[in-house]
């Protein structure tokens, strides 16, 4: 006899039922709510469903085992179940509890998702850099089947040359065009005020009073003109409106149509890399609404990295995890500046928690940890959560040599990394127990036509120093998501060619991990986030999944040796996150392995140019090779 096992994202409601698998049959079991368990019975009937939906009406009623005066003991619930009667994946439910003696009542309304999560043992997250949904996937004309209804549907993208998808600047209309410039000569702006202008076409910050202004997505070209120093129309301004073709992102397109694409996955805040990556790892940025700067180094050095107020996914009790990253040697030619995983700037996350993607000759091996492609071949792979970083080789120093898909890096580097991750996982013994999430941290200043909706603030507070806020510049209240970013979700338990229109943000990945491994949420943001478990709708793992994907010849990375050693080191930006990761790596090495006599603080203060930073990165790598990190 099949069973239904469903739970709410906040673990407030749990439902365990024995059913016959046939409609209009009685089912019975236990419904837990408010800390009490109710013995319930009921039935499900497809005839009471919404027409055209793969769903059925459900009704339940029951009592607690013991009646206590003034305590709710009767429960009734009704809802719509999505999926098959033998194995539902979701139940949108409304329930009420009451006591007949004094009329005490309580109610709950929400979604329960299948604890099919028991079928997943490993969650992998690969986060790349700075691309909007429309820019990468919006122009590909993708279609598929709705994740909720299974009805045919279209991905919410753009129509090339359509004035409905355009920006005006200086009397010229810039419509969306196919064929993205690759790489970009200049990184489009994407700090908080830049994103404000891009989304709302305003330049005055409304905070701290708020609210976020009305969104019309009409300021992308105007902001880009400001970024590249133009005051009049110019064809170059269309670069920020251009979208990729299938030939530019063949791997991403193939995986999006093979598994699930989420076309309402938003970045966690309307701004740059750092706060969005902080949300992805800890459901909060602790008030940071800007890029971290060179001036933050002294603060972080005193606490050995950025500290979360409520902790992060990497320090959850009972959760085993490992990090992997695309290194300088992996494949040969990536920038040394990108050989430091950005996550290691967090307090409590260390260089030895990360390993390389592939084996290679002559390179240091962090703590002798096997590389990704070797590790996942182990049927007893021990890690529940895996965080994968690209080579952030752009680092300002070596544009065109990273695999992050940062605008100044080639798309091909990221395509090859995505293929490397998928191919290794697909052909491993843990494939059927794995969930892979591929996403981008923020939109990178590229056009997207969808207005980000309201968001739940984390509610965990902000860091202060002597009563003054730290990391706060624009006083944003985090009540609004940032622009959409591409996200593809991969598992053999996901139906082929699924299109998910549900609203997600980066904390949905955290919410999914929390649901699967019974971990409490970090903040109010991930507590309220939509879980991905509803996508796991296949009863048994698919056997028709692609065995491998490959970047075609047109996307092989052409090397672009450009020396920027004389350029000044930027005072703010993601380059400083990579620098902090390198500094922290050096701090954690045994003193006897450090080749320089001056203190780390003095070394950092001496960095004035890109060349200074390059020398520091190379010295740290040399020290790490001796120290075994």
C-alpha positions in Angstrom: 0.0 0.0 0.0 1.5 3.3 -1.0 2.0 6.2 1.4 1.8 9.9 1.2 4.6 11.7 3.1 4.5 15.5 2.8 5.8 18.4 4.9 5.5 22.2 4.9 8.7 24.2 4.1 8.8 25.5 7.7 8.1 22.0 9.1 5.0 23.3 10.8 2.8 20.7 9.1 3.5 17.0 8.4 1.2 14.5 6.7 1.7 10.8 6.6 -1.1 8.7 5.0 -1.7 5.2 3.8 -3.7 5.2 0.6 -4.9 2.7 -2.0 -3.7 4.7 -4.9 -7.1 4.8 -6.4 -9.4 7.9 -6.3 -12.5 8.0 -4.1 -10.9 5.5 -1.7 -10.6 6.1 2.0 -7.1 6.9 3.3 -5.9 7.2 6.9 -2.9 8.2 8.8 -1.4 11.1 10.9 -1.4 14.9 10.4 0.9 16.8 12.7 0.3 20.5 13.3 1.1 22.9 16.1 3.1 20.2 17.9 0.1 17.9 18.1 -0.7 14.8 16.1 -4.2 14.1 14.8 -5.4 10.7 13.6 -7.1 11.5 10.3 -9.0 9.8 7.5 -10.2 11.1 4.2 -10.3 10.7 0.4 -9.0 12.2 -2.8 -10.9 12.6 -6.0 -9.7 13.6 -9.4 -13.3 14.7 -10.3 -12.9 17.6 -7.9 -9.8 19.0 -9.5 -9.1 22.0 -11.6 -9.6 21.1 -15.2 -6.4 20.5 -17.1 -4.2 20.1 -14.1 -2.4 17.0 -13.0 -4.1 17.3 -9.6 -6.8 15.9 -7.4 -9.0 17.3 -4.6 -8.2 16.0 -1.1 -10.3 16.2 2.0 -9.2 15.1 5.6 -10.7 15.2 9.0 -9.8 13.7 12.4 -9.1 14.1 16.2 -6.3 14.1 18.6 -5.9 11.0 20.6 -6.9 12.7 23.9 -9.5 15.4 24.4 -8.3 18.1 26.9 -10.5 21.0 28.0 -9.6 24.2 26.1 -7.2 22.5 23.8 -7.9 22.1 20.0 -8.6 18.5 19.2 -10.7 18.4 16.0 -9.0 19.1 12.6 -10.3 19.4 9.1 -8.3 20.0 6.0 -8.9 20.4 2.2 -6.7 21.0 -0.7 -5.4 20.2 -4.2 -2.8 17.5 -4.6 -0.4 17.7 -7.6 1.0 14.4 -8.9 -0.1 10.8 -9.0 -2.2 9.3 -6.2 0.6 6.8 -5.5 3.2 9.5 -5.1 2.1 13.2 -4.9 4.7 15.9 -5.1 2.7 18.8 -3.6 -0.4 19.5 -1.6 -1.8 23.0 -1.5 -3.8 22.8 1.7 -5.9 24.8 4.1 -6.6 23.3 7.6 -8.5 24.4 10.7 -8.4 23.0 14.2 -11.0 23.6 16.9 -12.3 22.6 20.3 -16.0 22.2 20.6 -15.9 23.1 24.3 -14.8 26.7 24.0 -14.5 27.4 20.3 -10.7 27.6 20.2 -9.6 27.8 16.6 -6.5 28.0 14.6 -5.8 27.6 10.9 -3.0 27.1 8.4 -2.8 27.7 4.7 0.2 26.7 2.5 1.9 24.1 0.5 3.2 20.7 1.6 5.9 19.1 -0.5 6.8 15.5 -0.8 9.5 14.1 1.5 10.7 12.4 -1.7 13.7 14.5 -0.5 14.7 11.2 1.0 15.6 10.2 -2.5 18.2 13.0 -2.6 21.5 12.5 -0.7 23.6 15.2 -2.3 22.9 18.8 -3.4 25.4 20.6 -5.7 25.3 24.3 -6.3 27.4 25.9 -9.1 27.2 29.7 -9.0 28.6 31.7 -11.9 28.8 35.5 -12.4 26.9 38.5 -13.6 24.4 37.5 -16.3 20.6 38.2 -16.4 18.0 35.7 -17.5 17.1 37.4 -20.7 20.7 37.9 -21.6 21.6 34.2 -21.5 18.3 32.3 -22.0 15.5 34.9 -22.8 16.1 35.0 -26.5 16.2 31.3 -27.2 12.4 30.9 -27.7 12.3 27.9 -25.3 9.1 26.0 -24.7 8.3 23.1 -22.4 5.8 21.8 -19.8 4.6 23.7 -16.8 6.1 22.3 -13.6 2.7 22.6 -11.8 0.2 21.8 -14.4 2.2 19.7 -17.0 0.5 21.8 -19.7 2.6 23.1 -22.6 4.1 26.5 -21.8 6.6 29.0 -23.0 9.6 30.4 -21.1 9.1 34.0 -20.2 11.7 35.5 -22.5 12.0 38.3 -25.0 11.1 38.8 -28.7 14.0 40.2 -30.7 13.4 43.6 -32.4 10.1 44.0 -30.6 9.6 47.6 -29.2 7.9 46.0 -26.1 11.4 44.9 -25.1 13.4 48.0 -25.4 15.0 51.1 -23.7 15.0 54.7 -25.0 18.1 56.9 -24.8 18.7 60.3 -26.4 15.7 59.8 -28.7 16.9 56.4 -30.0 15.1 53.2 -29.2 17.3 50.2 -28.4 15.4 46.9 -28.8 16.7 43.5 -27.7 18.9 41.9 -30.4 20.2 38.3 -30.7 24.0 37.9 -30.5 25.7 38.9 -27.3 29.1 40.7 -27.4 31.6 38.1 -26.0 33.5 39.2 -24.0 32.4 42.7 -23.1 35.0 45.5 -23.3 33.7 47.1 -20.2 31.8 45.5 -17.3 28.3 46.9 -17.1 27.6 48.7 -13.8 25.5 46.8 -11.2 26.0 48.4 -7.8 22.8 49.2 -5.9 22.3 52.7 -7.4 23.0 51.4 -10.9 20.5 48.6 -10.6 18.0 51.2 -9.2 18.4 53.3 -12.4 18.3 50.2 -14.6 15.0 49.0 -13.0 13.3 52.2 -12.2 14.9 54.8 -14.5 15.6 57.0 -11.5 18.9 58.1 -9.9 17.7 59.3 -6.4 18.0 56.7 -3.7 14.7 56.5 -1.8 16.2 54.8 1.3 16.3 54.7 4.3 12.7 55.8 4.1 11.8 53.8 1.0 9.9 52.2 -0.6 11.5 50.9 -3.7 10.2 53.0 -6.7 7.9 51.6 -9.4 9.8 49.3 -11.8 9.7 49.8 -15.6 13.0 48.2 -16.6 13.7 51.3 -18.7 17.1 52.5 -17.5 19.6 49.9 -18.6 20.8 51.8 -21.7 21.0 55.1 -19.9 23.0 53.6 -17.1 25.4 51.8 -19.5 25.9 55.1 -21.3 27.0 56.7 -18.1 29.2 53.7 -17.4 31.1 54.0 -20.7 31.1 57.8 -20.8 28.6 58.5 -23.6 26.0 61.3 -23.6 24.6 60.6 -27.1 23.2 57.5 -28.8 25.8 55.1 -30.0 25.5 51.5 -31.4 27.8 50.3 -28.5 25.0 51.0 -26.1 23.0 48.1 -27.6 25.5 45.7 -26.1 23.7 45.8 -22.8 20.4 44.8 -24.5 21.8 42.0 -26.5 20.9 38.3 -25.8 22.8 35.1 -26.5 22.1 32.7 -29.3 21.9 29.0 -28.9 25.3 28.7 -30.5 26.8 30.9 -27.8 25.4 28.8 -24.9 24.8 25.3 -26.3 25.5 23.5 -23.1 23.3 25.6 -21.0 20.5 25.5 -23.5 20.7 21.7 -23.8 20.5 21.2 -20.0 17.7 23.7 -19.7 15.6 21.7 -22.1 16.7 18.3 -20.7 15.7 19.1 -17.1 14.1 22.2 -15.5 14.6 25.9 -16.2 13.3 28.4 -13.6 12.2 31.6 -15.4 11.3 33.5 -12.2 14.5 32.9 -10.2 15.6 36.3 -8.9 18.9 37.5 -7.5 18.4 38.0 -3.7 18.9 41.8 -3.8 19.0 44.5 -6.5 22.8 45.0 -6.5 26.3 43.5 -6.9 28.0 40.2 -6.5 29.0 40.3 -2.8 25.7 40.7 -1.1 24.0 38.3 -3.5 26.7 35.6 -2.8 26.3 36.2 0.9 22.6 35.6 0.6 23.3 32.4 -1.4 25.5 31.1 1.4 23.7 32.5 4.5 20.3 33.9 3.6 21.5 37.4 4.5 24.2 39.9 3.8 24.0 41.3 7.3 23.2 44.7 5.9 25.8 44.8 3.2 24.2 46.6 0.2 27.4 47.3 -1.8 30.5 45.6 -3.1 33.1 45.1 -0.4 36.0 47.4 -0.6 39.7 47.5 0.0 38.9 49.3 3.2 37.1 46.3 4.5 40.2 44.3 4.7 41.3 45.5 8.1 37.9 44.7 9.6 37.9 41.2 8.1 41.5 40.5 9.1 40.6 41.0 12.8 37.9 38.3 12.6 39.6 36.0 10.0 36.9 36.6 7.4 33.4 37.9 7.0 31.2 36.8 9.9 27.5 36.1 9.6 25.1 37.1 12.4 23.1 33.8 12.2 25.7 31.6 10.6 25.7 30.1 7.1 25.1 26.9 5.3 28.7 25.8 5.9 28.4 25.7 9.6 25.0 23.9 10.0 25.3 21.2 12.7 25.1 17.7 11.1 25.6 18.9 7.5 28.6 17.5 5.7 29.9 19.7 2.9 32.8 20.2 0.5 33.8 23.0 -1.9 35.3 22.6 -5.4 36.8 25.3 -7.7 38.2 25.7 -11.1 41.8 26.5 -10.6 44.6 28.1 -12.5 45.7 24.7 -13.9 42.2 23.5 -14.4 42.3 23.7 -17.5 45.8 25.2 -17.9 45.7 28.9 -18.7 43.1 30.2 -16.2 44.2 33.2 -14.3 46.1 32.8 -11.0 44.0 35.6 -9.6 41.0 33.2 -9.9 42.6 30.4 -8.1 41.1 31.4 -4.7 37.5 30.3 -4.0 35.6 33.4 -3.1 33.7 31.6 -0.3 36.9 31.3 1.7 36.6 35.0 2.6 33.9 33.8 5.1 34.9 33.4 8.7 35.1 29.7 9.4 35.5 28.6 5.8 39.1 27.7 4.9 41.1 26.9 1.8 41.5 23.3 2.9 37.7 22.9 2.7 38.1 23.2 -1.1 39.5 20.9 -3.8 40.1 21.2 -7.5 37.8 20.1 -10.3 40.2 17.8 -12.1 43.5 16.1 -11.7 46.5 17.9 -13.3 50.2 17.4 -13.2 52.5 19.5 -11.0 49.7 21.4 -9.1 49.3 21.6 -5.4 46.4 19.6 -4.0 44.5 21.2 -1.1 44.8 18.9 1.9 45.2 16.0 -0.5 41.5 16.1 -1.1 40.6 14.3 -4.3 39.4 16.5 -7.1 35.7 16.6 -8.1 35.9 14.3 -11.1 37.5 11.7 -8.9 35.5 12.2 -5.7 32.1 11.7 -7.3 33.1 8.3 -8.6 33.0 7.1 -5.1 29.6 5.4 -4.4 30.0 6.4 -0.8 30.6 10.1 -1.6 30.3 11.6 1.9 29.1 15.1 1.3 25.5 16.2 1.5 26.1 19.8 0.2 28.7 20.8 -2.4 29.5 24.4 -3.3 31.3 24.8 -6.7 33.0 28.0 -7.7 34.4 29.0 -11.2 37.8 30.5 -11.7 37.2 34.2 -11.0 40.1 34.9 -13.3 38.9 38.3 -14.5 40.1 39.6 -11.2 40.8 42.8 -13.1 44.2 41.3 -13.9 43.6 38.7 -16.6 40.4 39.4 -18.5 39.3 36.6 -20.7 40.9 33.8 -18.7 38.3 32.8 -16.1 35.4 30.4 -16.2 32.9 32.5 -14.3 31.1 34.1 -17.3 31.8 37.5 -15.9 31.2 39.9 -18.7 34.9 40.4 -19.3 35.4 36.7 -19.5 34.4 34.5 -22.4 31.1 32.7 -22.2 32.9 29.5 -23.3 34.8 29.2 -20.0 31.6 28.8 -18.1 30.1 26.5 -20.7 33.1 24.2 -20.4 32.8 24.3 -16.6 29.1 23.5 -16.6 29.8 20.6 -19.0 32.6 19.3 -16.7 30.4 19.3 -13.6 27.4 17.7 -15.4 29.4 15.0 -17.2 31.2 14.0 -14.0 28.0 13.8 -12.0 25.9 12.2 -14.7 28.4 9.3 -15.0 29.0 8.8 -11.3 27.3 6.2 -9.1 25.7 8.9 -7.0 23.8 10.4 -10.0 20.4 9.1 -9.0 20.7 10.5 -5.5 21.9 14.0 -6.6 20.4 17.4 -7.3 22.4 20.0 -9.2 21.5 23.7 -9.2 23.3 25.9 -11.8 22.7 29.6 -11.3 24.3 33.1 -11.5 24.8 35.5 -8.6 23.3 38.6 -10.2 22.4 40.2 -13.5 25.6 42.0 -14.2 23.9 45.2 -15.5 22.4 43.3 -18.5 18.8 43.9 -19.5 15.9 41.8 -18.2 12.3 42.6 -18.8 10.6 41.2 -15.7 10.1 43.4 -12.6 11.5 41.9 -9.5 8.8 41.3 -6.9 8.7 42.2 -3.2 10.9 40.0 -0.9 10.9 39.1 2.8 13.8 40.9 4.6 16.1 38.5 6.5 15.3 40.0 9.9 18.7 39.1 11.4 20.0 42.6 11.9 23.2 44.3 10.7 26.7 44.5 11.9 27.6 47.8 13.7 30.9 49.3 15.0 30.7 51.8 17.8 27.0 52.2 17.0 27.5 52.8 13.3 26.3 50.4 10.6 29.1 48.4 8.9 28.9 47.5 5.2 25.8 49.7 4.8 26.0 52.5 2.2 22.5 52.9 0.7 20.4 51.8 3.7 18.4 49.3 1.6 15.8 47.3 3.6 16.1 44.1 1.5 12.4 44.1 0.8 12.9 43.7 -3.0 14.5 40.9 -5.1 17.0 41.8 -7.7 16.7 41.1 -11.5 16.2 37.6 -12.7 19.1 35.3 -13.3 19.3 32.0 -15.3 18.8 28.9 -13.2 18.7 25.3 -14.3 17.8 22.5 -11.9 19.1 19.0 -12.7 18.1 15.6 -11.4 16.9 12.3 -12.9 13.8 12.8 -10.8 12.8 15.9 -12.8 10.7 15.5 -15.9 12.3 16.3 -19.2 11.8 19.9 -20.5 10.2 21.3 -17.4 9.5 25.0 -17.2 9.0 26.3 -13.6 7.3 29.7 -13.4 7.4 29.7 -9.5 9.2 32.6 -7.8 12.6 31.7 -6.4 15.7 33.5 -5.2 19.1 32.2 -4.1 17.8 31.3 -0.7 15.6 28.7 -2.4 18.7 26.5 -2.8 19.2 26.9 1.0 15.6 26.1 1.7 15.9 22.9 -0.4 18.9 21.8 1.5 17.2 22.5 4.8 14.1 20.5 3.7 16.1 17.5 2.6 18.4 17.3 5.5 16.0 18.6 8.2 18.0 21.7 9.0 16.4 24.8 10.6 16.3 28.0 8.4 19.0 30.6 8.9 16.8 33.8 8.5 13.3 34.8 7.6 14.3 35.0 4.0 15.1 31.3 3.5 12.3 30.3 5.9 9.8 31.9 3.5 11.7 30.8 0.3 10.1 28.4 -2.2 11.7 24.9 -2.1 12.7 23.0 -5.2 11.4 19.7 -4.0 8.2 20.1 -6.0 10.3 19.6 -9.2 11.1 16.0 -8.1 8.0 14.6 -9.7 9.3 11.4 -11.3 8.5 8.2 -9.3 11.7 6.5 -10.4 14.9 8.1 -11.8 14.8 8.7 -15.5 17.0 6.5 -17.7 17.0 8.8 -20.8 19.1 11.6 -19.4 22.0 12.8 -21.6 25.1 10.9 -20.8 27.3 13.9 -21.6 27.2 17.5 -23.0 30.0 19.3 -24.8 30.8 22.9 -25.8 31.1 23.1 -29.5 34.0 24.4 -31.5 32.6 27.9 -31.7 32.7 28.2 -27.9 36.2 27.1 -27.2 38.0 29.8 -25.1 40.3 31.9 -27.2 43.1 33.2 -25.0 43.5 37.0 -24.7 46.8 37.9 -23.1 46.3 41.4 -21.8 48.7 43.0 -19.3 47.1 45.4 -16.9 49.9 45.3 -14.3 50.3 49.1 -14.4 46.6 49.8 -13.8 45.6 50.9 -10.3 44.0 48.3 -8.0 40.3 49.1 -7.6 39.1 50.4 -4.2 35.9 48.4 -4.5 34.5 45.5 -6.4 34.6 41.7 -6.5 38.3 41.8 -7.1 38.7 42.6 -3.4 36.7 39.5 -2.5 39.2 37.4 -4.4 42.0 39.3 -2.7 40.5 38.7 0.7 40.3 35.0 -0.1 44.0 35.0 -1.0 44.9 37.0 2.2 42.9 34.5 4.3 44.7 31.6 2.7 48.0 33.1 3.5 46.9 33.8 7.1 46.0 30.2 7.6 49.3 28.8 6.3 52.0 27.6 8.8 54.3 30.5 9.5 57.3 28.5 8.4 55.9 28.2 4.9 55.6 32.0 4.3 58.5 33.2 2.1 58.2 36.9 3.0 59.2 38.5 6.3 56.8 41.4 6.2 53.4 41.0 7.9 50.3 40.3 5.9 49.0 43.7 6.8 52.0 45.3 5.3 51.8 43.2 2.2 48.1 44.3 1.7 48.9 47.9 2.3 51.6 47.7 -0.4 49.1 46.6 -3.1 48.6 49.7 -5.3 48.4 48.3 -8.8 47.2 45.2 -10.6 50.8 44.1 -10.9 51.2 44.3 -7.1 48.1 42.1 -6.7 49.4 39.6 -9.2 52.7 39.3 -7.3 50.8 38.8 -4.1 48.6 36.1 -5.6 51.6 34.2 -7.1 53.5 34.4 -3.8 50.5 33.0 -1.9 50.2 30.1 -4.4 53.9 29.4 -3.9 53.5 29.4 -0.1 50.5 27.2 -0.3 52.3 24.7 -2.4 54.9 24.4 0.4 52.3 24.5 3.2 50.1 21.9 1.6 46.9 23.9 1.6 
